[in-house]
Amino acid sequence: MASLGLAGCSAADPLVDVGPPLPEQGYDGPPVELSYWTGFTGGDGPTMRAIVQDFNDSQDLIRVEMNTVQWAQYYQRVAAAVHAGKGPDIGALQIDQLATQSSRQTLNPLDDVLDQLAVSAEDYPSEVWDGGVFRDQRYGIPLDVHSLASYANRGLLEEAGLSGEIPSDGEGYLAFLEQARAAGIDEPFWMPNRWPAHLMFLSLLWQFGGEPYAEDGTEATFDSDAGVQALEWMRGVVDLGLSPANVAIDSQYTAFKDNRGAVTWDGIWQINDVGGTELDWELSPVPTIGPEPAVWASSHQLVLFKSRAPDDDKLQAGKQFIRYLAENSAAWAESGMVPARASAREEPEFLESTSSSIAEAVPTMRFLPPVPALGDVQAQTLELAVSDAVLGRVEPAEALRTQAARATTLMQANLEKFGVR
């Protein structure tokens, strides 16, 4: 595994090869079986399996076998498998892992096959389309976008006599939370200090005009004035008594489902879980606390893995499967995700889904820059700063300053490790 972080190639490295052009009418070679790896272990798993089955049923020459691996193990396992010559043919990755995986020499560049995949920049939001590029080469085709969203417990609010629209601006939102407390909901907005607290922080930082990291991966910048404003707002919710003082991981979500929290911010991937309860609830974009709307988002991107022994038939068939997923991404809305493709968001399958209420927020979705191993750095630094400040252990400015310095040191080391400079 030590060699996986090196940019240079050796005789044993997997090869760049996207195969011969895919015929216009589709793959017409001998029957092939493709290995497709994903991390869809939750409520999204059955939806993807159904799409794969539909693809298998749609033709007779390609059979896709889907292998699901927990995201926490996915990236190490897939890199090891590709370098061992036993990797999958195609996969779905989280957008913030594309830079790391391309640096580990596992992904085929797709710039020369976009026409064969029937995709183009014009059909995608620019930020998520651009997020598939690392060091001037495209490695991913966006399947979806998924962001934080605001969940409201309408049943609890109506019991408290609050049936009106929830304000979407900062001043109005705090006034609404105060009104909910006065109406008998003691702690209407539970502020987490761990997951998904850092996603809330990033959303607020962008709303206040900041950027968490330099685009080139050389520096952490989340300790800016915008970062301090964001974290002070989060701590302020606790200081105002609108949240318990120490909310453990996922407790804010549990409190919401247990009718103790009136509103919460969580990922849209919770749609199917909340939908399985008896709650009277609604989904909307997160409010704009800062001067401009923005919300943290991520994306699943479709990739074509390298191989130490490229097979032209599998490469052609893999391109056909990726094209099928992109063209049929409206069906993916059943998983709770928002299709990245604009044309898919106009189809009835999406328009009739719960996640369609988030479509208006797509232009405001923000993504982390493509920097190798940035997720690991963030877990060791930014997430600790947010936790310490929300818990009141350290002032927001000091917590961010300390952890941003550590993050910059780690990012500089990663640039050397992954051969980015």
C-alpha positions in Angstrom: 0.0 0.0 0.0 2.9 2.4 0.5 3.3 2.8 -3.2 -0.3 3.9 -3.7 0.5 7.5 -2.7 3.2 7.9 -5.4 2.5 9.7 -8.6 5.2 7.9 -10.6 4.4 4.7 -12.5 6.2 1.4 -12.4 5.9 -1.7 -14.5 3.2 -3.0 -12.1 1.0 0.1 -12.2 -2.4 0.0 -13.8 -2.5 1.4 -17.3 -4.4 4.3 -18.8 -6.8 2.8 -21.4 -10.4 3.8 -22.2 -10.7 1.3 -25.0 -12.0 1.6 -28.6 -14.9 3.9 -29.3 -18.3 2.7 -28.2 -20.5 2.2 -31.3 -23.4 4.6 -31.7 -25.9 1.8 -31.3 -24.2 0.5 -28.2 -21.9 -2.4 -27.3 -21.9 -5.2 -29.9 -19.1 -7.5 -28.8 -19.1 -10.8 -27.0 -21.0 -11.2 -23.7 -19.1 -9.6 -20.8 -19.5 -9.3 -17.1 -18.6 -6.0 -15.3 -17.7 -5.5 -11.7 -19.3 -2.3 -10.3 -18.3 -1.1 -6.8 -20.3 1.4 -4.8 -20.7 2.5 -1.2 -24.5 2.6 -1.2 -25.1 0.7 2.0 -28.1 2.6 3.2 -31.5 3.3 1.8 -29.8 4.2 -1.5 -28.6 0.6 -2.0 -31.9 -0.9 -3.1 -32.5 1.9 -5.6 -29.1 1.4 -7.2 -29.6 -2.3 -7.4 -32.9 -1.8 -9.1 -31.3 0.5 -11.7 -28.5 -2.1 -12.3 -31.2 -4.8 -12.7 -33.0 -2.6 -15.2 -29.8 -2.1 -17.2 -29.1 -5.9 -17.2 -32.7 -6.5 -18.4 -32.3 -3.8 -21.1 -29.9 -5.8 -23.2 -28.3 -9.3 -23.5 -24.5 -8.7 -23.9 -23.5 -6.9 -20.6 -24.1 -8.2 -17.1 -23.2 -5.8 -14.3 -22.5 -7.3 -10.8 -22.8 -4.7 -8.1 -20.5 -5.0 -5.1 -21.3 -2.7 -2.1 -18.6 -1.7 0.3 -18.9 0.6 3.3 -17.5 4.0 2.3 -15.1 3.9 5.2 -13.3 0.9 3.7 -14.1 1.5 0.0 -11.2 3.7 -1.0 -8.4 1.7 0.6 -9.9 -1.5 -0.8 -10.5 -0.3 -4.3 -6.9 1.1 -4.6 -5.4 -2.1 -3.3 -7.6 -4.2 -5.7 -6.8 -2.1 -8.7 -3.0 -2.2 -8.1 -3.3 -6.0 -7.5 -4.9 -6.5 -10.9 -8.2 -7.5 -9.3 -10.0 -4.2 -9.3 -13.6 -3.4 -10.4 -14.3 -2.1 -13.9 -16.5 0.8 -12.9 -17.5 2.6 -9.7 -19.3 5.4 -8.0 -17.1 7.6 -5.8 -17.7 10.6 -3.6 -16.5 13.7 -5.3 -14.0 14.6 -2.5 -12.2 11.3 -3.2 -11.5 11.8 -6.9 -8.3 13.7 -6.3 -7.0 11.1 -4.0 -7.9 8.2 -6.2 -6.5 9.8 -9.3 -3.3 10.5 -7.4 -3.2 6.8 -6.5 -3.3 5.9 -10.2 -6.6 4.0 -10.0 -8.8 6.1 -12.4 -8.9 6.4 -16.2 -9.2 10.0 -17.5 -12.5 10.5 -19.4 -11.9 13.7 -21.4 -11.6 11.8 -24.7 -14.8 9.8 -24.3 -17.4 12.3 -23.2 -19.1 12.1 -26.6 -19.3 8.3 -26.2 -20.8 8.8 -22.7 -23.3 11.3 -24.1 -22.6 13.9 -21.5 -21.5 17.5 -21.7 -20.9 20.4 -19.4 -24.0 22.2 -20.5 -26.3 19.7 -18.8 -24.7 20.0 -15.3 -24.2 22.7 -12.7 -20.7 24.1 -13.3 -19.4 23.5 -9.7 -20.3 19.8 -9.7 -19.1 19.3 -13.3 -15.8 21.0 -12.6 -15.5 18.9 -9.5 -14.9 15.9 -11.7 -11.6 17.4 -12.8 -8.2 17.1 -11.1 -5.0 18.5 -12.5 -6.7 19.4 -15.8 -8.1 16.0 -16.5 -11.6 14.7 -16.0 -12.0 11.5 -13.9 -15.7 11.6 -12.9 -19.1 11.9 -14.4 -21.6 13.5 -11.9 -24.5 11.1 -11.0 -26.1 13.3 -8.3 -25.7 16.1 -5.8 -26.7 15.7 -2.2 -26.6 18.5 0.3 -27.6 19.5 3.8 -31.3 20.4 4.0 -33.6 21.8 6.7 -36.2 19.4 8.2 -39.2 20.8 10.0 -41.4 18.8 12.4 -44.7 20.3 11.2 -46.7 18.2 13.7 -44.8 19.5 16.7 -44.9 23.1 15.4 -48.6 23.0 14.9 -49.2 21.6 18.3 -47.3 24.6 19.6 -49.5 26.9 17.5 -46.9 27.6 14.9 -48.2 26.7 11.5 -46.8 29.5 9.4 -43.8 29.5 7.0 -40.4 29.3 8.7 -38.3 32.3 7.9 -35.3 31.7 5.6 -33.2 34.7 6.7 -30.8 34.8 9.7 -32.7 37.4 11.8 -36.1 35.9 11.1 -34.8 32.3 11.7 -33.5 33.1 15.2 -36.7 35.0 16.0 -38.7 31.9 14.9 -36.6 29.6 17.2 -37.2 32.0 20.1 -40.9 31.9 19.3 -40.9 28.1 19.2 -39.3 28.0 22.7 -41.8 30.5 24.0 -44.6 28.3 22.6 -43.3 25.4 24.7 -40.7 23.6 22.6 -37.9 24.0 25.1 -34.9 23.4 22.8 -36.2 23.7 19.2 -32.9 23.4 17.3 -30.3 20.9 18.7 -26.8 22.0 17.7 -24.5 19.1 17.2 -20.8 19.3 18.0 -19.9 16.3 15.8 -21.5 15.0 12.6 -23.1 16.9 10.9 -21.7 20.0 12.7 -18.8 20.5 10.3 -21.2 20.4 7.3 -23.3 23.1 9.0 -20.2 25.1 9.6 -19.0 24.9 6.0 -22.5 26.0 4.8 -22.4 29.0 7.1 -18.8 29.8 6.2 -19.7 30.0 2.5 -22.8 32.1 3.4 -20.6 34.6 5.1 -18.3 34.8 2.1 -15.4 32.6 3.1 -13.6 29.6 1.6 -12.4 26.7 3.8 -9.3 25.8 1.7 -7.1 27.3 -1.0 -8.1 25.8 -4.4 -4.5 24.6 -5.0 -4.4 22.7 -1.7 -1.6 24.7 -0.2 -3.5 26.3 2.7 -6.4 26.0 5.1 -8.4 29.3 5.2 -11.4 28.3 7.4 -10.1 30.6 10.2 -11.1 33.7 8.2 -13.6 36.3 9.6 -16.3 34.4 7.7 -15.3 31.2 9.5 -15.4 33.0 12.9 -18.9 34.4 12.1 -20.1 31.0 11.1 -18.9 29.3 14.3 -20.0 32.1 16.6 -23.5 31.7 15.2 -23.5 28.0 15.9 -22.2 28.5 19.5 -24.7 31.4 19.9 -27.6 29.0 19.3 -26.4 27.1 22.4 -25.7 30.2 24.4 -29.3 31.5 23.7 -30.6 28.2 25.2 -32.2 27.2 21.9 -30.2 23.9 22.0 -28.9 21.6 24.7 -25.3 22.3 25.6 -23.8 18.9 24.7 -25.4 17.2 21.7 -23.7 13.9 20.9 -23.3 12.6 17.4 -26.6 12.1 15.6 -28.5 13.1 18.7 -29.9 16.2 17.0 -31.5 13.9 14.4 -32.8 11.5 17.0 -34.3 14.4 18.9 -36.0 15.6 15.8 -37.6 12.2 15.1 -38.6 11.9 18.8 -40.6 15.1 18.7 -38.1 17.0 20.9 -36.5 19.2 18.2 -38.7 21.4 15.9 -36.1 21.8 13.1 -32.8 20.2 12.2 -30.3 20.4 9.4 -29.2 17.1 8.0 -28.4 15.4 4.7 -31.1 14.8 2.2 -30.1 11.1 2.3 -32.3 11.0 5.5 -35.4 11.5 3.4 -36.3 7.9 3.2 -35.6 7.3 6.9 -37.8 10.2 8.0 -40.4 9.2 5.5 -40.6 5.8 7.2 -41.8 7.4 10.4 -45.2 8.7 11.3 -43.9 12.3 11.6 -45.7 15.2 9.8 -42.6 16.8 8.3 -41.4 18.9 5.5 -38.1 19.5 3.7 -36.6 22.8 2.5 -33.2 24.4 1.7 -31.2 25.5 4.7 -31.9 29.1 5.6 -29.6 31.9 4.6 -28.0 33.0 7.9 -25.2 35.0 6.2 -25.5 37.5 3.4 -25.6 35.0 0.6 -27.3 31.6 0.1 -24.9 28.6 0.1 -25.0 25.1 1.4 -22.4 22.3 1.7 -22.9 19.6 -0.9 -21.3 16.5 -2.2 -21.7 14.4 -5.3 -21.4 10.7 -6.4 -19.3 10.5 -9.5 -19.1 7.6 -12.0 -15.6 6.4 -12.8 -13.9 4.0 -15.1 -11.1 2.2 -13.2 -7.7 1.5 -14.7 -6.5 -2.1 -15.1 -3.1 -3.8 -15.3 -4.5 -5.8 -18.2 -7.1 -3.7 -20.0 -9.9 -5.5 -21.8 -11.3 -3.7 -24.8 -14.7 -5.4 -24.5 -15.0 -4.5 -20.8 -14.0 -0.9 -21.4 -16.6 -0.5 -24.2 -19.2 -2.1 -22.0 -18.3 0.0 -19.0 -18.8 3.2 -21.0 -22.2 2.0 -22.1 -23.1 1.3 -18.4 -21.9 4.8 -17.3 -24.0 6.3 -20.2 -27.0 4.4 -19.1 -26.7 5.6 -15.5 -26.3 9.2 -16.6 -29.3 9.0 -18.9 -31.5 7.3 -16.3 -30.4 9.3 -13.3 -34.0 10.6 -12.7 -34.7 7.1 -11.3 -31.9 7.7 -8.7 -34.1 10.4 -7.1 -35.9 7.5 -5.3 -32.8 7.2 -3.1 -33.3 10.7 -1.9 -30.5 12.2 -4.0 -30.9 15.0 -6.5 -29.8 14.0 -10.1 -26.9 16.1 -11.2 -28.1 16.2 -14.8 -30.4 19.2 -15.4 -32.5 17.3 -18.0 -33.1 14.5 -15.4 -34.4 17.1 -12.9 -37.1 17.9 -15.4 -38.5 14.4 -15.6 -41.6 13.3 -13.7 -39.7 10.7 -11.6 -37.7 13.5 -10.0 -40.4 16.2 -10.0 -42.7 13.9 -8.0 -40.0 13.0 -5.5 -39.5 14.5 -2.0 -36.0 15.6 -2.9 -37.4 17.9 -5.7 -38.1 20.5 -3.0 -34.3 21.0 -2.8 -33.9 21.6 -6.5 -34.0 25.3 -6.1 -30.9 25.1 -3.9 -28.8 23.4 -6.6 -27.2 26.7 -7.8 -26.1 27.5 -4.3 -24.5 24.2 -3.6 -20.8 24.4 -2.8 -18.2 21.6 -2.9 -14.7 21.2 -1.4 -11.8 21.7 -3.8 -10.2 18.7 -5.4 -7.3 18.2 -3.0 -5.8 14.8 -2.2 -6.6 13.4 1.3 -8.5 16.6 2.2 -11.2 14.6 4.0 -8.6 13.1 6.4 -7.1 16.5 7.1 -10.6 18.0 7.8 -11.5 15.2 10.2 -8.3 15.9 12.2 -8.6 19.7 12.2 -11.7 21.6 11.2 -14.0 19.1 12.8 -12.2 19.4 16.1 -12.3 23.2 16.0 -16.1 23.1 15.4 -16.6 20.6 18.2 -14.5 22.5 20.7 -16.2 25.8 20.0 -19.7 24.4 20.0 -19.0 22.7 23.3 -17.7 26.0 24.7 -14.2 24.6 25.4 -12.4 27.2 23.2 -13.5 30.5 21.7 -14.4 30.1 18.0 -11.6 32.3 16.7 -8.9 30.5 18.7 -10.2 27.1 17.8 -10.2 27.9 14.1 -6.8 29.6 14.2 -5.2 26.6 15.9 -6.7 24.0 13.7 -6.2 25.9 10.5 -2.5 26.1 11.2 -2.4 22.3 11.7 -4.4 21.7 8.6 -2.1 23.8 6.5 0.9 21.7 7.7 -0.9 18.5 6.9 -2.0 19.8 3.4 1.6 20.8 2.6 2.8 17.3 3.5 0.1 15.7 1.4 1.1 17.7 -1.6 4.6 16.1 -1.3 3.2 12.7 -0.5 0.9 12.6 -3.6 3.3 14.2 -5.9 1.1 17.2 -6.6 4.2 19.6 -6.8 
